[in-house]
Amino acid sequence: MSESSIGGFIAALPNLQSLEAVNPCRLTLRDPLQFRNIRHIALRSTILSKEALRLLVSATGPLESFLYIGSYCYGANFCSIQDHCEVLALRKSTLKWLVAVPVHTAYNFTADTRLLNVQYMRMTLEDIWLPVLDGDIRDNQILVRGLPPRLERVQFDAAENILEDLLDAVITYIESSYRKDPNDQVLRTVHILVLHGLRPGKDGAIA
């Protein structure tokens, strides 16, 4: 997507507002990227480092929607959902719609709270799931602390065993979002997709 590859073609389309790519080559993510008018990005079967993702997002202008379906690749340098949210905070004033399934597990999940205007989000719970030692208590506040504050709709994808382990966290999040006055209620819909024997993102099947 650099000037020497498809980026040069994109730069010749100044009114282009949507970009969709499948399995983009991360080696072509080099300066300069000309995405200033891009408002919608969809990346499927994608493997990017945090640095490559930052280069991509920082090249955009008023980014409104972002979809990222990861593809598994062994290595510590590839993006987690925490990395996605930290980078997308660069566009927190315009971003409203987010699907983030990066496949790589996050060891922290707090950065979503910076995405002040995101109204819809889809994520997989496995991307924030870490095993706990026997006798330790699962952190049920992880979604309360981590998700955008103005979500109206959210979808959680989860394998059965992951959902069972994080169900209390989902319930705690729903309860914390409830408002007695309907006029004050922001969160409207919580959709849970239970996956049977399929890890979301490995085959690029979801979204």
NUMARKOL-481360 format. One record per residue: residue in one letter; chain; residue number from 1; x negated, y negated, z of N, C-alpha, C in turn. Coordinates in pm, whole numbers, plus 50000, padded with zeros to 5 digits. Example, Ala and Ser with C-alpha at 12.3 -4.5 7.8 and 13.67 -1.06 7.14 Angstrom:
<recs>
REC  r  c    k   n_c1   n_c2   n_c3  ca_c1  ca_c2  ca_c3   c_c1   c_c2   c_c3
REC  A  A    1  48681  50569  50780  48770  50450  50780  48680  50330  50780
REC  S  A    2  48715  50225  50708  48633  50106  50714  48710  49997  50787
</recs>
This chain:
<recs>
REC  r  c    k   n_c1   n_c2   n_c3  ca_c1  ca_c2  ca_c3   c_c1   c_c2   c_c3
REC  M  A    1  49919  50121  50000  50000  50000  50000  49914  49873  50000
REC  S  A    2  49786  49889  49981  49698  49772  49973  49709  49707  49837
REC  E  A    3  49638  49597  49819  49639  49527  49691  49592  49617  49577
REC  S  A    4  49501  49710  49608  49446  49796  49504  49538  49912  49469
REC  S  A    5  49647  49931  49546  49741  50038  49513  49878  49978  49495
REC  I  A    6  49980  50036  49559  50116  49989  49536  50139  49849  49591
REC  G  A    7  50056  49805  49685  50071  49671  49739  50060  49563  49634
REC  G  A    8  49976  49584  49535  49965  49487  49428  50093  49474  49350
REC  F  A    9  50161  49587  49330  50290  49585  49261  50395  49515  49346
REC  I  A   10  50395  49544  49477  50492  49481  49567  50471  49330  49571
REC  A  A   11  50346  49287  49570  50317  49144  49574  50373  49071  49453
REC  A  A   12  50393  49145  49344  50449  49084  49222  50601  49075  49227
REC  L  A   13  50660  49122  49338  50806  49118  49356  50837  49033  49478
REC  P  A   14  50831  48902  49467  50844  48816  49584  50979  48822  49653
REC  N  A   15  51082  48868  49583  51216  48874  49643  51249  49011  49701
REC  L  A   16  51154  49104  49697  51177  49237  49751  51201  49230  49902
REC  Q  A   17  51311  49290  49948  51346  49282  50089  51349  49418  50158
REC  S  A   18  51350  49528  50083  51356  49661  50143  51243  49748  50089
REC  L  A   19  51180  49822  50178  51070  49911  50140  51094  50047  50202
REC  E  A   20  51096  50153  50119  51109  50289  50168  50995  50372  50111
REC  A  A   21  50927  50447  50196  50814  50528  50151  50818  50663  50221
REC  V  A   22  50780  50768  50148  50771  50903  50202  50625  50945  50199
REC  N  A   23  50574  50986  50315  50436  51031  50328  50337  50931  50269
REC  P  A   24  50345  50804  50312  50250  50706  50258  50108  50737  50303
REC  C  A   25  50013  50712  50217  49872  50736  50250  49822  50624  50341
REC  R  A   26  49785  50659  50462  49741  50556  50558  49611  50489  50515
REC  L  A   27  49537  50553  50424  49412  50494  50378  49435  50372  50290
REC  T  A   28  49558  50356  50239  49588  50239  50156  49640  50122  50237
REC  L  A   29  49652  50140  50368  49698  50030  50453  49579  49941  50488
REC  R  A   30  49548  49852  50400  49435  49761  50420  49480  49619  50384
REC  D  A   31  49417  49523  50448  49442  49383  50412  49399  49356  50268
REC  P  A   32  49467  49266  50198  49590  49198  50244  49715  49275  50202
REC  L  A   33  49815  49278  50289  49946  49333  50256  50041  49216  50234
REC  Q  A   34  50120  49224  50130  50209  49113  50094  50355  49154  50116
REC  F  A   35  50399  49151  50241  50534  49196  50274  50615  49085  50341
REC  R  A   36  50586  48960  50313  50645  48850  50388  50796  48841  50376
REC  N  A   37  50854  48892  50269  50999  48886  50254  51068  49018  50287
REC  I  A   38  50990  49118  50327  51048  49248  50360  51127  49238  50490
REC  R  A   39  51254  49278  50483  51341  49277  50601  51372  49417  50653
REC  H  A   40  51357  49517  50567  51394  49654  50603  51283  49749  50559
REC  I  A   41  51232  49829  50652  51129  49928  50623  51176  50065  50669
REC  A  A   42  51161  50166  50582  51192  50305  50617  51073  50391  50575
REC  L  A   43  51012  50457  50671  50896  50543  50646  50930  50684  50693
REC  R  A   44  50918  50782  50606  50949  50921  50639  50827  51009  50617
REC  S  A   45  50818  51116  50698  50703  51208  50691  50573  51129  50698
REC  T  A   46  50564  51047  50801  50457  50948  50809  50364  50975  50927
REC  I  A   47  50236  50952  50905  50136  50963  51012  50053  50835  51010
REC  L  A   48  50075  50749  51109  50000  50624  51117  49938  50607  51255
REC  S  A   49  49823  50545  51259  49765  50503  51385  49833  50375  51430
REC  K  A   50  49811  50338  51555  49868  50214  51605  49812  50095  51528
REC  E  A   51  49685  50101  51492  49623  49991  51418  49685  49976  51279
REC  A  A   52  49710  50089  51212  49772  50084  51079  49914  50032  51088
REC  L  A   53  49986  50074  51192  50122  50025  51210  50123  49875  51237
REC  R  A   54  50030  49828  51316  50021  49685  51345  49991  49605  51218
REC  L  A   55  49904  49657  51135  49873  49591  51008  49997  49580  50921
REC  L  A   56  50075  49688  50917  50197  49689  50836  50299  49589  50889
REC  V  A   57  50329  49597  51018  50433  49513  51076  50392  49366  51075
REC  S  A   58  50268  49337  51102  50223  49197  51105  50226  49133  50967
REC  A  A   59  50232  49215  50861  50240  49161  50725  50382  49125  50685
REC  T  A   60  50480  49166  50766  50620  49137  50733  50660  48999  50785
REC  G  A   61  50774  48953  50736  50832  48829  50786  50944  48861  50884
REC  P  A   62  51067  48824  50850  51180  48845  50941  51232  48988  50937
REC  L  A   63  51154  49082  50991  51190  49223  50987  51316  49249  51071
REC  E  A   64  51417  49311  51009  51545  49333  51077  51568  49480  51113
REC  S  A   65  51518  49572  51031  51538  49714  51060  51410  49791  51031
REC  F  A   66  51386  49894  51112  51264  49973  51098  51295  50118  51129
REC  L  A   67  51262  50205  51034  51281  50350  51052  51147  50418  51033
REC  Y  A   68  51113  50505  51126  50987  50578  51119  51013  50721  51163
REC  I  A   69  51001  50815  51069  51012  50957  51099  50873  51016  51083
REC  G  A   70  50816  51062  51192  50678  51108  51189  50663  51247  51131
REC  S  A   71  50539  51282  51107  50501  51415  51064  50388  51459  51155
REC  Y  A   72  50396  51579  51208  50300  51618  51311  50160  51632  51254
REC  C  A   73  50065  51578  51327  49923  51591  51293  49846  51583  51424
REC  Y  A   74  49761  51679  51448  49688  51681  51574  49591  51564  51583
REC  G  A   75  49595  51496  51695  49502  51386  51716  49558  51285  51813
REC  A  A   76  49469  51220  51887  49511  51126  51990  49532  50985  51937
REC  N  A   77  49496  50961  51812  49498  50824  51760  49626  50787  51687
REC  F  A   78  49723  50878  51684  49845  50851  51610  49953  50794  51702
REC  C  A   79  50048  50725  51643  50145  50644  51717  50240  50727  51803
REC  S  A   80  50265  50676  51922  50374  50724  52006  50486  50620  52001
REC  I  A   81  50599  50651  52062  50709  50555  52063  50670  50430  52142
REC  Q  A   82  50586  50445  52242  50536  50328  52315  50456  50237  52222
REC  D  A   83  50372  50297  52140  50295  50218  52043  50386  50145  51946
REC  H  A   84  50489  50215  51898  50583  50153  51805  50646  50028  51867
REC  C  A   85  50692  50042  51988  50763  49930  52050  50669  49815  52083
REC  E  A   86  50546  49846  52121  50449  49739  52146  50421  49661  52018
REC  V  A   87  50406  49732  51906  50378  49666  51779  50501  49591  51729
REC  L  A   88  50618  49654  51737  50740  49591  51686  50780  49469  51768
REC  A  A   89  50723  49454  51886  50748  49332  51963  50701  49208  51888
REC  L  A   90  50615  49227  51788  50575  49115  51702  50695  49056  51628
REC  R  A   91  50799  49137  51610  50919  49092  51538  51043  49100  51628
REC  K  A   92  51023  49077  51756  51132  49092  51852  51244  48992  51831
REC  S  A   93  51217  48880  51767  51321  48779  51746  51417  48816  51634
REC  T  A   94  51375  48907  51544  51461  48941  51429  51502  49087  51425
REC  L  A   95  51426  49176  51487  51454  49319  51477  51583  49355  51552
REC  K  A   96  51675  49422  51481  51805  49457  51539  51835  49607  51534
REC  W  A   97  51764  49679  51449  51798  49820  51423  51669  49901  51420
REC  L  A   98  51664  50009  51499  51539  50083  51513  51564  50233  51523
REC  V  A   99  51499  50308  51436  51491  50453  51447  51343  50487  51460
REC  A  A  100  51304  50543  51572  51163  50572  51599  51148  50717  51644
REC  V  A  101  51096  50801  51556  51071  50941  51588  50927  50973  51547
REC  P  A  102  50830  50926  51623  50690  50939  51581  50627  51075  51605
REC  V  A  103  50693  51165  51679  50648  51302  51705  50544  51310  51817
REC  H  A  104  50457  51213  51829  50353  51217  51932  50406  51164  52065
REC  T  A  105  50380  51236  52173  50436  51204  52304  50373  51078  52364
REC  A  A  106  50460  50996  52424  50413  50875  52493  50389  50906  52640
REC  Y  A  107  50279  50856  52693  50249  50877  52834  50305  50765  52920
REC  N  A  108  50354  50661  52856  50430  50555  52921  50545  50519  52830
REC  F  A  109  50652  50466  52889  50765  50422  52807  50825  50299  52873
REC  T  A  110  50770  50183  52837  50815  50058  52898  50833  49946  52796
REC  A  A  111  50773  49961  52679  50763  49847  52586  50894  49814  52517
REC  D  A  112  50992  49906  52517  51118  49878  52450  51189  49757  52507
REC  T  A  113  51164  49726  52632  51232  49613  52694  51194  49480  52629
REC  R  A  114  51086  49478  52553  51047  49356  52482  51132  49331  52358
REC  L  A  115  51200  49436  52312  51278  49424  52188  51416  49368  52222
REC  L  A  116  51420  49240  52244  51536  49175  52305  51660  49176  52219
REC  N  A  117  51645  49186  52087  51761  49175  51999  51800  49305  51932
REC  V  A  118  51735  49415  51967  51771  49544  51909  51907  49588  51961
REC  Q  A  119  51999  49615  51869  52135  49654  51904  52161  49803  51881
REC  Y  A  120  52084  49864  51792  52097  50008  51767  51959  50071  51773
REC  M  A  121  51952  50187  51840  51826  50259  51847  51852  50408  51845
REC  R  A  122  51765  50478  51774  51767  50624  51774  51627  50673  51808
REC  M  A  123  51619  50766  51901  51490  50819  51943  51508  50965  51982
REC  T  A  124  51398  51036  51993  51403  51173  52042  51345  51178  52183
REC  L  A  125  51416  51244  52271  51372  51247  52411  51241  51322  52429
REC  E  A  126  51210  51412  52336  51085  51486  52348  50963  51393  52339
REC  D  A  127  50982  51278  52276  50870  51184  52261  50834  51112  52390
REC  I  A  128  50919  51125  52494  50886  51066  52624  50882  51173  52733
REC  W  A  129  50895  51300  52693  50899  51409  52791  50759  51457  52823
REC  L  A  130  50729  51464  52951  50604  51522  52998  50637  51620  53110
REC  P  A  131  50567  51733  53117  50595  51828  53225  50560  51769  53361
REC  V  A  132  50634  51811  53463  50603  51768  53600  50560  51890  53679
REC  L  A  133  50476  51866  53778  50428  51975  53862  50539  52025  53952
REC  D  A  134  50530  52150  53991  50629  52207  54083  50636  52121  54209
REC  G  A  135  50758  52087  54247  50779  52006  54365  50787  51858  54337
REC  D  A  136  50738  51814  54222  50749  51673  54184  50890  51643  54133
REC  I  A  137  50930  51518  54145  51064  51476  54103  51053  51403  53970
REC  R  A  138  51141  51441  53877  51145  51375  53747  51187  51229  53764
REC  D  A  139  51124  51140  53692  51155  50997  53698  51285  50970  53623
REC  N  A  140  51393  50948  53695  51524  50928  53633  51546  50784  53586
REC  Q  A  141  51451  50696  53614  51464  50556  53572  51391  50528  53440
REC  I  A  142  51335  50630  53378  51250  50606  53262  51324  50538  53147
REC  L  A  143  51450  50573  53123  51527  50510  53016  51575  50371  53058
REC  V  A  144  51609  50355  53184  51653  50224  53234  51541  50122  53216
REC  R  A  145  51419  50163  53248  51305  50072  53238  51259  50053  53094
REC  G  A  146  51283  50153  53010  51220  50152  52880  51301  50101  52763
REC  L  A  147  51434  50114  52767  51516  50083  52650  51545  49933  52637
REC  P  A  148  51570  49887  52514  51603  49746  52492  51723  49703  52574
REC  P  A  149  51723  49581  52626  51828  49538  52719  51963  49508  52655
REC  R  A  150  51967  49492  52522  52093  49453  52457  52144  49559  52360
REC  L  A  151  52111  49684  52387  52159  49792  52302  52311  49802  52307
REC  E  A  152  52372  49812  52190  52515  49839  52180  52540  49986  52148
REC  R  A  153  52449  50046  52072  52461  50186  52034  52324  50252  52045
REC  V  A  154  52322  50372  52101  52196  50444  52112  52221  50592  52084
REC  Q  A  155  52127  50654  52016  52134  50798  51992  52008  50863  52045
REC  F  A  156  52029  50969  52123  51919  51051  52173  51923  51186  52103
REC  D  A  157  51814  51224  52039  51799  51358  51984  51717  51439  52083
REC  A  A  158  51760  51564  52109  51686  51642  52207  51711  51790  52187
REC  A  A  159  51605  51869  52201  51620  52013  52212  51691  52044  52343
REC  E  A  160  51755  52159  52349  51837  52192  52467  51758  52184  52597
REC  N  A  161  51637  52241  52598  51561  52243  52722  51515  52104  52763
REC  I  A  162  51484  52019  52665  51442  51882  52696  51560  51802  52750
REC  L  A  163  51677  51817  52687  51795  51744  52734  51830  51785  52876
REC  E  A  164  51822  51915  52905  51853  51962  53040  51759  51898  53142
REC  D  A  165  51632  51885  53105  51533  51830  53197  51549  51679  53215
REC  L  A  166  51599  51609  53112  51611  51464  53118  51756  51416  53129
REC  L  A  167  51847  51508  53153  51988  51470  53157  52017  51369  53267
REC  D  A  168  51955  51384  53382  51976  51288  53490  51930  51148  53449
REC  A  A  169  51823  51141  53370  51775  51011  53323  51874  50948  53227
REC  V  A  170  51936  51030  53142  52038  50979  53049  52159  50929  53127
REC  I  A  171  52204  51007  53224  52320  50967  53305  52290  50839  53383
REC  T  A  172  52172  50830  53440  52133  50710  53514  52134  50588  53424
REC  Y  A  173  52087  50604  53300  52087  50493  53205  52230  50449  53174
REC  I  A  174  52318  50543  53148  52458  50510  53117  52523  50438  53235
REC  E  A  175  52501  50491  53355  52560  50429  53474  52506  50287  53495
REC  S  A  176  52379  50267  53471  52320  50135  53492  52370  50033  53391
REC  S  A  177  52418  50082  53276  52465  49993  53170  52613  49958  53183
REC  Y  A  178  52682  50025  53275  52827  50003  53288  52856  49868  53354
REC  R  A  179  52957  49798  53300  53004  49673  53358  53155  49681  53378
REC  K  A  180  53202  49636  53492  53345  49643  53522  53427  49558  53426
REC  D  A  181  53377  49440  53397  53447  49351  53305  53413  49391  53161
REC  P  A  182  53513  49432  53081  53486  49472  52941  53416  49363  52861
REC  N  A  183  53438  49239  52897  53373  49129  52824  53222  49124  52849
REC  D  A  184  53180  49185  52958  53038  49187  52991  52968  49315  52944
REC  Q  A  185  53048  49410  52896  52991  49538  52856  52917  49527  52724
REC  V  A  186  52787  49558  52727  52704  49552  52606  52695  49689  52540
REC  L  A  187  52655  49790  52616  52642  49925  52561  52780  49984  52534
REC  R  A  188  52803  50024  52409  52933  50075  52368  52933  50224  52339
REC  T  A  189  52824  50274  52282  52822  50413  52237  52689  50479  52271
REC  V  A  190  52697  50598  52328  52580  50682  52349  52607  50815  52279
REC  H  A  191  52524  50845  52181  52540  50967  52102  52423  51059  52133
REC  I  A  192  52452  51183  52169  52347  51281  52198  52355  51393  52096
REC  L  A  193  52247  51410  52021  52238  51517  51922  52151  51627  51979
REC  V  A  194  52211  51743  52005  52138  51856  52061  52084  51941  51947
REC  L  A  195  51954  51959  51945  51888  52032  51838  51858  52174  51885
REC  H  A  196  51897  52270  51805  51878  52410  51841  51760  52466  51763
REC  G  A  197  51646  52477  51829  51530  52538  51766  51463  52454  51660
REC  L  A  198  51492  52322  51656  51433  52235  51555  51374  52113  51623
REC  R  A  199  51247  52092  51600  51180  51972  51653  51203  51858  51555
REC  P  A  200  51274  51750  51596  51300  51641  51502  51172  51580  51450
REC  G  A  201  51172  51554  51321  51059  51485  51263  50958  51575  51195
REC  K  A  202  50950  51703  51234  50847  51788  51176  50868  51812  51028
REC  D  A  203  50993  51817  50988  51018  51838  50846  51081  51716  50782
REC  G  A  204  51085  51604  50859  51141  51481  50806  51290  51490  50784
REC  A  A  205  51358  51584  50855  51497  51611  50822  51594  51510  50880
REC  I  A  206  51560  51448  50993  51660  51362  51054  51657  51224  50993
REC  A  A  207  51767  51155  51009  51785  51017  50967  51791  50998  50819
</recs>
